[in-house]
Amino acid sequence: MITSKEAAKIVVDAMEEKKAEDIQIIEISEISIIADYFIIANGSNINQVHAISDRVEELLAKKEIHPRQIEGYENANWVLMDYGDVIVHIFDKENRLFYNLERIWRDGKRIEKETL
């Protein structure tokens, strides 16, 4: 079993591989019990949002990590992937600006990929 930190790194690697934009890693373990990490990114179109979410799911499945739930895949405006301690949010540009999760979770600790 891998740690939430290791799972978060896999998510970021998958996102980078599919050229996700503005990847943000927010550690929320000290301010919330729902997860350890929120990872937020966006794609430039529906195909890219699908490709990013597909790659995240594929790479985590290789480590025997499967989502509790995936929402929003069909429309791809906001794909939410719940992996327990790691919550993945993949937006299109417009919805990312509208929902602004980084502002909502500003009390979380922003971390760089290198610290994962």
mmCIF file of the C-alpha atoms, coordinates in Angstrom:
data_MODEL
# 
_entry.id   MODEL 
# 
loop_
_atom_site.group_PDB 
_atom_site.id 
_atom_site.type_symbol 
_atom_site.label_atom_id 
_atom_site.label_alt_id 
_atom_site.label_comp_id 
_atom_site.label_asym_id 
_atom_site.label_entity_id 
_atom_site.label_seq_id 
_atom_site.pdbx_PDB_ins_code 
_atom_site.Cartn_x 
_atom_site.Cartn_y 
_atom_site.Cartn_z 
_atom_site.occupancy 
_atom_site.B_iso_or_equiv 
_atom_site.pdbx_formal_charge 
_atom_site.auth_seq_id 
_atom_site.auth_comp_id 
_atom_site.auth_asym_id 
_atom_site.auth_atom_id 
_atom_site.pdbx_PDB_model_num 
ATOM 1   C CA . MET A 1 1   ? 0.000   0.000  0.000   1.00 0.00 ? 1   MET A CA 1 
ATOM 2   C CA . ILE A 1 2   ? 1.367   3.407  -0.924  1.00 0.00 ? 2   ILE A CA 1 
ATOM 3   C CA . THR A 1 3   ? 1.008   6.583  1.099   1.00 0.00 ? 3   THR A CA 1 
ATOM 4   C CA . SER A 1 4   ? -1.248  9.486  0.194   1.00 0.00 ? 4   SER A CA 1 
ATOM 5   C CA . LYS A 1 5   ? 1.880   11.505 -0.539  1.00 0.00 ? 5   LYS A CA 1 
ATOM 6   C CA . GLU A 1 6   ? 3.057   8.879  -3.047  1.00 0.00 ? 6   GLU A CA 1 
ATOM 7   C CA . ALA A 1 7   ? -0.418  8.734  -4.618  1.00 0.00 ? 7   ALA A CA 1 
ATOM 8   C CA . ALA A 1 8   ? -0.422  12.530 -4.943  1.00 0.00 ? 8   ALA A CA 1 
ATOM 9   C CA . LYS A 1 9   ? 2.903   12.385 -6.773  1.00 0.00 ? 9   LYS A CA 1 
ATOM 10  C CA . ILE A 1 10  ? 1.500   9.804  -9.208  1.00 0.00 ? 10  ILE A CA 1 
ATOM 11  C CA . VAL A 1 11  ? -1.481  12.083 -9.869  1.00 0.00 ? 11  VAL A CA 1 
ATOM 12  C CA . VAL A 1 12  ? 0.767   15.051 -10.588 1.00 0.00 ? 12  VAL A CA 1 
ATOM 13  C CA . ASP A 1 13  ? 2.988   12.943 -12.866 1.00 0.00 ? 13  ASP A CA 1 
ATOM 14  C CA . ALA A 1 14  ? -0.088  11.795 -14.812 1.00 0.00 ? 14  ALA A CA 1 
ATOM 15  C CA . MET A 1 15  ? -1.325  15.365 -15.115 1.00 0.00 ? 15  MET A CA 1 
ATOM 16  C CA . GLU A 1 16  ? 2.041   16.616 -16.331 1.00 0.00 ? 16  GLU A CA 1 
ATOM 17  C CA . GLU A 1 17  ? 2.251   13.804 -18.866 1.00 0.00 ? 17  GLU A CA 1 
ATOM 18  C CA . LYS A 1 18  ? -1.040  14.962 -20.390 1.00 0.00 ? 18  LYS A CA 1 
ATOM 19  C CA . LYS A 1 19  ? -0.005  18.638 -20.286 1.00 0.00 ? 19  LYS A CA 1 
ATOM 20  C CA . ALA A 1 20  ? -2.480  19.754 -17.615 1.00 0.00 ? 20  ALA A CA 1 
ATOM 21  C CA . GLU A 1 21  ? -2.358  23.462 -16.917 1.00 0.00 ? 21  GLU A CA 1 
ATOM 22  C CA . ASP A 1 22  ? -1.683  25.208 -13.606 1.00 0.00 ? 22  ASP A CA 1 
ATOM 23  C CA . ILE A 1 23  ? -1.355  22.125 -11.388 1.00 0.00 ? 23  ILE A CA 1 
ATOM 24  C CA . GLN A 1 24  ? -1.850  23.050 -7.739  1.00 0.00 ? 24  GLN A CA 1 
ATOM 25  C CA . ILE A 1 25  ? -1.187  20.716 -4.805  1.00 0.00 ? 25  ILE A CA 1 
ATOM 26  C CA . ILE A 1 26  ? -2.880  21.725 -1.571  1.00 0.00 ? 26  ILE A CA 1 
ATOM 27  C CA . GLU A 1 27  ? -2.181  19.786 1.595   1.00 0.00 ? 27  GLU A CA 1 
ATOM 28  C CA . ILE A 1 28  ? -5.345  19.934 3.691   1.00 0.00 ? 28  ILE A CA 1 
ATOM 29  C CA . SER A 1 29  ? -4.607  17.244 6.297   1.00 0.00 ? 29  SER A CA 1 
ATOM 30  C CA . GLU A 1 30  ? -4.182  19.813 9.071   1.00 0.00 ? 30  GLU A CA 1 
ATOM 31  C CA . ILE A 1 31  ? -7.410  21.690 8.342   1.00 0.00 ? 31  ILE A CA 1 
ATOM 32  C CA . SER A 1 32  ? -9.826  18.964 7.222   1.00 0.00 ? 32  SER A CA 1 
ATOM 33  C CA . ILE A 1 33  ? -10.563 15.308 7.834   1.00 0.00 ? 33  ILE A CA 1 
ATOM 34  C CA . ILE A 1 34  ? -11.871 14.678 4.300   1.00 0.00 ? 34  ILE A CA 1 
ATOM 35  C CA . ALA A 1 35  ? -8.465  14.146 2.686   1.00 0.00 ? 35  ALA A CA 1 
ATOM 36  C CA . ASP A 1 36  ? -4.732  14.799 2.883   1.00 0.00 ? 36  ASP A CA 1 
ATOM 37  C CA . TYR A 1 37  ? -4.376  16.426 -0.543  1.00 0.00 ? 37  TYR A CA 1 
ATOM 38  C CA . PHE A 1 38  ? -6.408  18.312 -3.103  1.00 0.00 ? 38  PHE A CA 1 
ATOM 39  C CA . ILE A 1 39  ? -4.820  18.340 -6.516  1.00 0.00 ? 39  ILE A CA 1 
ATOM 40  C CA . ILE A 1 40  ? -6.323  20.854 -8.907  1.00 0.00 ? 40  ILE A CA 1 
ATOM 41  C CA . ALA A 1 41  ? -5.578  21.387 -12.587 1.00 0.00 ? 41  ALA A CA 1 
ATOM 42  C CA . ASN A 1 42  ? -7.311  22.283 -15.795 1.00 0.00 ? 42  ASN A CA 1 
ATOM 43  C CA . GLY A 1 43  ? -7.314  21.254 -19.399 1.00 0.00 ? 43  GLY A CA 1 
ATOM 44  C CA . SER A 1 44  ? -7.877  23.440 -22.405 1.00 0.00 ? 44  SER A CA 1 
ATOM 45  C CA . ASN A 1 45  ? -10.756 21.399 -23.863 1.00 0.00 ? 45  ASN A CA 1 
ATOM 46  C CA . ILE A 1 46  ? -13.016 18.410 -23.170 1.00 0.00 ? 46  ILE A CA 1 
ATOM 47  C CA . ASN A 1 47  ? -10.630 15.952 -24.846 1.00 0.00 ? 47  ASN A CA 1 
ATOM 48  C CA . GLN A 1 48  ? -7.720  17.068 -22.724 1.00 0.00 ? 48  GLN A CA 1 
ATOM 49  C CA . VAL A 1 49  ? -9.789  16.939 -19.516 1.00 0.00 ? 49  VAL A CA 1 
ATOM 50  C CA . HIS A 1 50  ? -10.766 13.368 -20.423 1.00 0.00 ? 50  HIS A CA 1 
ATOM 51  C CA . ALA A 1 51  ? -7.158  12.446 -21.251 1.00 0.00 ? 51  ALA A CA 1 
ATOM 52  C CA . ILE A 1 52  ? -5.894  13.830 -17.938 1.00 0.00 ? 52  ILE A CA 1 
ATOM 53  C CA . SER A 1 53  ? -8.528  12.026 -15.875 1.00 0.00 ? 53  SER A CA 1 
ATOM 54  C CA . ASP A 1 54  ? -8.046  8.776  -17.824 1.00 0.00 ? 54  ASP A CA 1 
ATOM 55  C CA . ARG A 1 55  ? -4.277  8.876  -17.235 1.00 0.00 ? 55  ARG A CA 1 
ATOM 56  C CA . VAL A 1 56  ? -4.689  9.608  -13.512 1.00 0.00 ? 56  VAL A CA 1 
ATOM 57  C CA . GLU A 1 57  ? -7.031  6.641  -13.188 1.00 0.00 ? 57  GLU A CA 1 
ATOM 58  C CA . GLU A 1 58  ? -4.723  4.397  -15.233 1.00 0.00 ? 58  GLU A CA 1 
ATOM 59  C CA . LEU A 1 59  ? -1.548  5.157  -13.287 1.00 0.00 ? 59  LEU A CA 1 
ATOM 60  C CA . LEU A 1 60  ? -3.204  4.815  -9.888  1.00 0.00 ? 60  LEU A CA 1 
ATOM 61  C CA . ALA A 1 61  ? -4.856  1.531  -10.949 1.00 0.00 ? 61  ALA A CA 1 
ATOM 62  C CA . LYS A 1 62  ? -1.373  0.146  -11.674 1.00 0.00 ? 62  LYS A CA 1 
ATOM 63  C CA . LYS A 1 63  ? -0.698  0.644  -7.961  1.00 0.00 ? 63  LYS A CA 1 
ATOM 64  C CA . GLU A 1 64  ? -4.018  -1.025 -7.051  1.00 0.00 ? 64  GLU A CA 1 
ATOM 65  C CA . ILE A 1 65  ? -5.574  2.322  -6.102  1.00 0.00 ? 65  ILE A CA 1 
ATOM 66  C CA . HIS A 1 66  ? -9.101  2.727  -7.359  1.00 0.00 ? 66  HIS A CA 1 
ATOM 67  C CA . PRO A 1 67  ? -11.424 5.712  -7.044  1.00 0.00 ? 67  PRO A CA 1 
ATOM 68  C CA . ARG A 1 68  ? -14.241 5.690  -4.537  1.00 0.00 ? 68  ARG A CA 1 
ATOM 69  C CA . GLN A 1 69  ? -16.149 7.846  -6.963  1.00 0.00 ? 69  GLN A CA 1 
ATOM 70  C CA . ILE A 1 70  ? -15.720 9.827  -10.160 1.00 0.00 ? 70  ILE A CA 1 
ATOM 71  C CA . GLU A 1 71  ? -18.149 12.614 -11.005 1.00 0.00 ? 71  GLU A CA 1 
ATOM 72  C CA . GLY A 1 72  ? -18.471 14.941 -13.950 1.00 0.00 ? 72  GLY A CA 1 
ATOM 73  C CA . TYR A 1 73  ? -16.601 12.857 -16.526 1.00 0.00 ? 73  TYR A CA 1 
ATOM 74  C CA . GLU A 1 74  ? -19.309 13.030 -19.188 1.00 0.00 ? 74  GLU A CA 1 
ATOM 75  C CA . ASN A 1 75  ? -19.508 16.826 -19.353 1.00 0.00 ? 75  ASN A CA 1 
ATOM 76  C CA . ALA A 1 76  ? -15.843 17.322 -18.407 1.00 0.00 ? 76  ALA A CA 1 
ATOM 77  C CA . ASN A 1 77  ? -16.497 20.801 -16.991 1.00 0.00 ? 77  ASN A CA 1 
ATOM 78  C CA . TRP A 1 78  ? -15.261 19.603 -13.601 1.00 0.00 ? 78  TRP A CA 1 
ATOM 79  C CA . VAL A 1 79  ? -14.128 16.032 -13.092 1.00 0.00 ? 79  VAL A CA 1 
ATOM 80  C CA . LEU A 1 80  ? -13.934 15.076 -9.423  1.00 0.00 ? 80  LEU A CA 1 
ATOM 81  C CA . MET A 1 81  ? -11.968 11.929 -8.628  1.00 0.00 ? 81  MET A CA 1 
ATOM 82  C CA . ASP A 1 82  ? -12.199 10.771 -5.012  1.00 0.00 ? 82  ASP A CA 1 
ATOM 83  C CA . TYR A 1 83  ? -9.316  8.530  -3.980  1.00 0.00 ? 83  TYR A CA 1 
ATOM 84  C CA . GLY A 1 84  ? -9.936  8.882  -0.264  1.00 0.00 ? 84  GLY A CA 1 
ATOM 85  C CA . ASP A 1 85  ? -6.895  10.741 1.030   1.00 0.00 ? 85  ASP A CA 1 
ATOM 86  C CA . VAL A 1 86  ? -6.279  12.319 -2.388  1.00 0.00 ? 86  VAL A CA 1 
ATOM 87  C CA . ILE A 1 87  ? -9.025  14.303 -4.116  1.00 0.00 ? 87  ILE A CA 1 
ATOM 88  C CA . VAL A 1 88  ? -8.416  15.216 -7.744  1.00 0.00 ? 88  VAL A CA 1 
ATOM 89  C CA . HIS A 1 89  ? -10.163 18.130 -9.455  1.00 0.00 ? 89  HIS A CA 1 
ATOM 90  C CA . ILE A 1 90  ? -9.773  18.575 -13.210 1.00 0.00 ? 90  ILE A CA 1 
ATOM 91  C CA . PHE A 1 91  ? -11.561 21.567 -14.677 1.00 0.00 ? 91  PHE A CA 1 
ATOM 92  C CA . ASP A 1 92  ? -12.047 23.277 -17.968 1.00 0.00 ? 92  ASP A CA 1 
ATOM 93  C CA . LYS A 1 93  ? -10.661 26.832 -17.800 1.00 0.00 ? 93  LYS A CA 1 
ATOM 94  C CA . GLU A 1 94  ? -13.995 28.611 -17.348 1.00 0.00 ? 94  GLU A CA 1 
ATOM 95  C CA . ASN A 1 95  ? -15.227 26.464 -14.465 1.00 0.00 ? 95  ASN A CA 1 
ATOM 96  C CA . ARG A 1 96  ? -11.870 26.565 -12.712 1.00 0.00 ? 96  ARG A CA 1 
ATOM 97  C CA . LEU A 1 97  ? -12.053 30.350 -12.626 1.00 0.00 ? 97  LEU A CA 1 
ATOM 98  C CA . PHE A 1 98  ? -15.688 30.276 -11.536 1.00 0.00 ? 98  PHE A CA 1 
ATOM 99  C CA . TYR A 1 99  ? -15.327 27.798 -8.648  1.00 0.00 ? 99  TYR A CA 1 
ATOM 100 C CA . ASN A 1 100 ? -11.861 28.979 -7.580  1.00 0.00 ? 100 ASN A CA 1 
ATOM 101 C CA . LEU A 1 101 ? -11.169 26.089 -5.197  1.00 0.00 ? 101 LEU A CA 1 
ATOM 102 C CA . GLU A 1 102 ? -7.752  27.505 -4.395  1.00 0.00 ? 102 GLU A CA 1 
ATOM 103 C CA . ARG A 1 103 ? -9.455  30.471 -2.740  1.00 0.00 ? 103 ARG A CA 1 
ATOM 104 C CA . ILE A 1 104 ? -11.902 28.282 -0.844  1.00 0.00 ? 104 ILE A CA 1 
ATOM 105 C CA . TRP A 1 105 ? -9.059  26.098 0.458   1.00 0.00 ? 105 TRP A CA 1 
ATOM 106 C CA . ARG A 1 106 ? -6.590  28.943 0.991   1.00 0.00 ? 106 ARG A CA 1 
ATOM 107 C CA . ASP A 1 107 ? -5.993  27.792 4.579   1.00 0.00 ? 107 ASP A CA 1 
ATOM 108 C CA . GLY A 1 108 ? -4.422  24.640 3.159   1.00 0.00 ? 108 GLY A CA 1 
ATOM 109 C CA . LYS A 1 109 ? -0.692  24.433 2.603   1.00 0.00 ? 109 LYS A CA 1 
ATOM 110 C CA . ARG A 1 110 ? 0.358   24.848 -1.023  1.00 0.00 ? 110 ARG A CA 1 
ATOM 111 C CA . ILE A 1 111 ? 3.202   22.517 -1.804  1.00 0.00 ? 111 ILE A CA 1 
ATOM 112 C CA . GLU A 1 112 ? 5.504   21.945 -4.734  1.00 0.00 ? 112 GLU A CA 1 
ATOM 113 C CA . LYS A 1 113 ? 5.780   18.624 -6.544  1.00 0.00 ? 113 LYS A CA 1 
ATOM 114 C CA . GLU A 1 114 ? 9.390   18.313 -5.416  1.00 0.00 ? 114 GLU A CA 1 
ATOM 115 C CA . THR A 1 115 ? 8.282   18.031 -1.783  1.00 0.00 ? 115 THR A CA 1 
ATOM 116 C CA . LEU A 1 116 ? 6.006   15.068 -2.478  1.00 0.00 ? 116 LEU A CA 1 
# 
